[in-house]
Amino acid sequence: MAHHTIKAVIPAAGLGTRFLPATKAMPKEMLPVVDKPAIQYVVEEAANAGIDDILVIIGRNKNAISNHFDSVPELEVRLMEKGDTGRLERVMKSSDLADIHFVRQGEPKGLGHAVLRARTHVGDNSFAVLLGDDLIDERDPLLTEMIAEHERTGAAVIALMEVDPASIHLYGAAAVEPLEGSDAVRVTGLVEKPAQEDAPSNLAIIGRYVLPASVFGVLEHTEPGKGGEIQLTDALQELATDPDGPGVVGVIFGGRRYDTGDRVDYIKAIVQLAADRDDLGPELRPWLKDFAERL
């Protein structure tokens, strides 16, 4: 079922400094995870949830992203002439996934500012925000569940995941209470990257959101927070504590998530995804066992 009223927004304007020098001339979202750039997994996730209109927020030096989702007729003709139908299908898939649009952020003023840049495109409709650092396994349909929860409650919906309390300072953390008639939770407060002793829970915000258009009005007057940036978490905190609004709901995700946000986790994500694949796993898994024994 296509969600024609819900559009997806993928912020991709970050500088990717943790991956320098690889990201000096190439966006971090284009770093390959096995044989697809990270951002393609995110676009495929939105498309699989029935979203056919996607806006990517890009910064400078990000033309490679728009090029990737364009068709490349000369490459397609060459593969067709060689009879390489497998690669041809994979190349064409990236340009047929959805109706993909691009807008520039201008300067990196934070996630909240990037989301605000989507206002003209999204209009008065609800929309999903998908961050490219978190890849969600296609066998675990998180976004579909979040859209259903938003349609049921009208609330802003965020994805939450239990993490080791010692790691909560790397995330936004949520204070929650039960939500009647649902497996989801009511979010009563949010704290961006708290110290372990100050965290309201070990439920971390991961990079998936389904938001009402009213969040734009909140973001417009949200003051810069941590790092001098406009934080989406601060706007969500305001929605969560508004007594007259539908509030914020959390969907707790217990599935497979691959973090590509830093170098070690990026390598782990590639190994996990490759080991699970039918075409690569049978050769890779025995090698991994042998390699681990030699360490």
C-alpha positions in Angstrom: 0.0 0.0 0.0 1.5 3.4 -1.1 1.4 6.2 1.4 0.8 9.0 -1.1 0.3 11.7 1.5 3.4 10.8 3.6 6.7 11.9 2.1 10.1 10.9 3.3 12.9 13.3 4.2 16.5 12.0 4.3 19.0 14.6 5.7 22.4 14.0 4.0 24.2 17.3 4.5 26.7 16.3 7.2 30.4 16.7 6.6 31.3 13.1 7.5 34.5 14.1 9.3 34.9 10.8 11.1 35.6 9.2 7.7 38.2 11.6 6.4 40.0 11.4 4.0 37.5 9.1 2.3 34.8 11.8 2.6 36.9 14.7 1.5 35.4 14.5 -2.0 32.7 11.9 -1.5 29.6 12.2 0.7 29.6 9.8 3.6 26.2 8.6 2.5 27.8 7.3 -0.6 30.3 5.1 1.2 29.6 1.5 0.1 28.0 -1.0 2.5 28.9 -4.2 0.7 27.9 -3.2 -2.8 25.3 -0.4 -2.4 25.9 3.1 -1.0 24.5 3.5 2.5 21.8 6.0 1.4 20.3 3.5 -1.1 19.4 1.2 1.8 17.6 4.1 3.4 15.7 5.0 0.2 14.8 1.3 -0.3 13.4 1.2 3.3 11.1 4.2 2.6 10.0 2.7 -0.7 9.3 -0.7 1.0 7.1 1.2 3.5 4.9 2.5 0.6 6.5 6.0 0.4 7.0 7.1 -3.2 8.1 10.7 -2.8 11.5 11.3 -1.1 13.3 14.5 -0.4 17.1 14.4 0.2 18.6 17.3 2.0 22.1 17.7 0.6 25.1 20.0 1.3 28.1 21.1 -0.8 30.0 18.3 -2.6 27.0 16.1 -2.5 26.3 15.9 -6.3 27.3 12.2 -6.2 24.1 11.4 -4.3 21.8 12.9 -7.0 24.0 11.3 -9.7 23.6 7.9 -8.1 19.8 8.0 -8.3 19.8 9.3 -11.9 19.7 6.8 -14.8 23.0 6.3 -16.7 22.0 5.3 -20.2 25.5 4.7 -21.5 26.2 2.3 -18.6 22.8 0.6 -19.1 23.4 0.1 -22.8 26.9 -1.3 -22.2 25.6 -3.9 -19.7 22.7 -4.7 -22.0 25.1 -5.3 -24.9 27.3 -7.6 -22.7 24.2 -9.5 -21.6 25.0 -8.7 -18.0 21.3 -8.7 -16.9 22.1 -9.1 -13.1 24.2 -6.0 -12.9 21.8 -4.1 -15.3 18.9 -4.8 -12.9 20.9 -3.6 -9.9 22.0 -0.4 -11.7 18.4 0.4 -12.9 16.9 -0.3 -9.5 18.5 2.7 -7.9 16.9 5.0 -10.4 13.4 3.4 -10.2 12.9 3.3 -6.4 10.9 6.4 -5.9 10.4 10.0 -7.1 13.5 11.6 -5.5 14.0 15.3 -5.0 16.9 17.3 -3.6 17.3 20.6 -1.7 20.4 22.2 -0.3 20.7 22.9 3.4 23.2 25.8 2.7 25.1 25.6 6.0 25.1 22.7 8.5 23.1 24.2 11.3 21.9 20.9 12.7 19.3 18.2 12.1 16.4 20.5 13.1 17.5 23.0 10.5 17.8 20.3 7.9 14.3 19.1 8.6 13.0 22.7 8.4 14.4 23.0 4.9 11.8 20.3 3.9 8.9 22.5 4.8 8.1 23.8 1.2 8.2 20.3 -0.2 6.3 18.5 2.5 3.6 21.2 3.0 0.8 20.4 5.5 1.3 16.6 5.4 2.9 14.3 7.9 6.3 13.0 6.8 9.0 10.5 7.8 12.6 11.4 8.6 15.2 8.7 8.0 18.8 9.2 9.0 21.4 7.5 7.0 23.7 6.5 9.9 21.1 3.9 11.0 20.4 1.1 8.6 17.4 -1.0 9.5 17.3 -4.5 8.2 14.6 -4.9 5.5 13.3 -8.0 7.3 12.3 -5.8 10.3 9.6 -3.3 9.0 10.0 -0.6 11.6 8.8 2.4 9.5 5.5 0.7 8.6 4.8 0.2 12.3 5.7 3.8 13.0 3.4 5.2 10.2 0.5 3.0 11.6 1.1 4.4 15.1 1.1 8.0 13.8 -2.1 7.4 11.8 -3.7 5.9 15.0 -2.7 8.6 17.4 -1.8 11.7 15.4 1.3 12.0 17.6 4.9 12.5 16.5 6.4 9.0 16.5 10.1 8.3 17.2 12.0 5.0 17.1 13.6 3.9 20.4 16.0 1.1 21.1 17.4 -0.2 24.4 21.2 0.4 24.6 23.8 -0.3 27.3 23.4 2.5 29.9 27.1 3.2 29.5 26.4 4.2 25.9 23.4 6.4 26.4 25.6 9.6 26.3 26.0 9.0 22.6 22.2 9.3 21.9 19.1 11.3 22.7 17.4 9.5 25.6 13.6 9.3 26.3 11.6 9.3 29.5 8.5 7.1 28.8 5.3 5.8 30.3 2.9 3.0 29.1 0.5 3.9 26.3 -3.0 2.4 26.8 -4.0 -0.1 24.1 -0.6 -0.2 22.4 2.9 -1.8 22.5 4.2 1.7 22.0 5.0 4.1 24.8 4.2 7.7 25.6 7.3 9.9 25.6 7.2 12.4 28.4 10.6 14.0 28.0 13.8 13.9 25.8 17.4 14.7 26.7 20.1 15.0 24.1 23.3 13.0 24.9 22.9 12.9 28.7 25.5 11.7 31.1 24.7 8.1 32.3 23.7 9.3 35.7 21.4 12.0 34.2 19.7 9.8 31.6 15.9 9.2 32.2 16.2 5.7 30.7 18.4 3.5 28.5 15.9 4.0 25.6 17.9 5.7 22.9 16.4 7.6 20.0 17.5 6.0 16.7 17.3 7.7 13.3 13.6 7.2 12.4 10.8 9.7 12.9 7.2 10.1 11.6 6.3 13.8 12.3 3.2 16.0 11.9 3.6 19.2 9.8 3.2 21.2 13.1 6.8 20.4 13.9 7.9 23.0 11.4 6.3 25.8 13.5 8.1 24.5 16.6 11.5 24.3 14.7 11.1 27.9 13.5 11.4 29.2 17.1 13.7 26.5 18.5 16.9 28.1 19.7 20.3 26.5 18.9 21.1 23.8 21.5 24.1 21.4 21.8 26.9 22.3 19.5 25.3 25.6 18.5 22.9 23.6 16.2 19.1 23.5 16.0 18.3 20.1 17.5 15.3 18.1 16.4 15.3 16.6 19.9 14.6 20.0 21.4 11.6 20.5 19.1 10.3 17.0 20.0 10.7 17.8 23.7 8.4 20.8 23.2 5.8 18.6 21.4 6.1 16.0 24.2 5.3 18.5 26.9 2.5 20.4 25.1 -0.7 19.6 27.1 -2.9 20.6 24.1 -1.2 18.5 21.4 -1.2 14.8 20.5 2.3 14.5 22.0 5.1 12.1 21.1 4.9 8.3 21.0 7.9 5.9 20.9 8.0 2.6 19.0 10.5 0.3 20.7 12.6 -1.5 18.1 14.1 -4.8 18.9 15.2 -5.8 15.4 18.4 -5.6 13.4 20.0 -2.2 13.1 23.4 -1.5 11.6 25.2 1.6 12.7 27.4 3.2 10.1 28.1 6.3 12.2 31.7 5.5 13.0 34.5 3.5 11.5 34.3 0.4 13.6 30.5 0.1 13.5 30.6 0.8 9.8 32.9 -2.2 9.3 30.7 -4.4 11.6 27.7 -3.4 9.5 29.4 -4.5 6.3 30.5 -7.9 7.8 27.0 -8.6 9.3 25.1 -7.8 6.1 27.5 -9.6 3.8 27.6 -12.7 6.1 23.8 -12.8 5.9 23.6 -12.7 2.1 22.9 -15.9 0.0 25.5 -14.9 -2.6 28.3 -13.9 -0.2 27.6 -15.6 3.1 28.5 -19.2 2.2 32.1 -18.2 1.3 32.5 -15.4 3.9 31.2 -17.2 7.0 33.8 -20.0 7.1 36.6 -17.5 6.4 35.4 -15.3 9.3 35.5 -18.3 11.7 39.0 -19.2 10.5 40.1 -15.6 10.8 38.6 -15.2 14.3 40.5 -18.3 15.4 43.8 -16.9 14.2 43.3 -13.6 16.1 
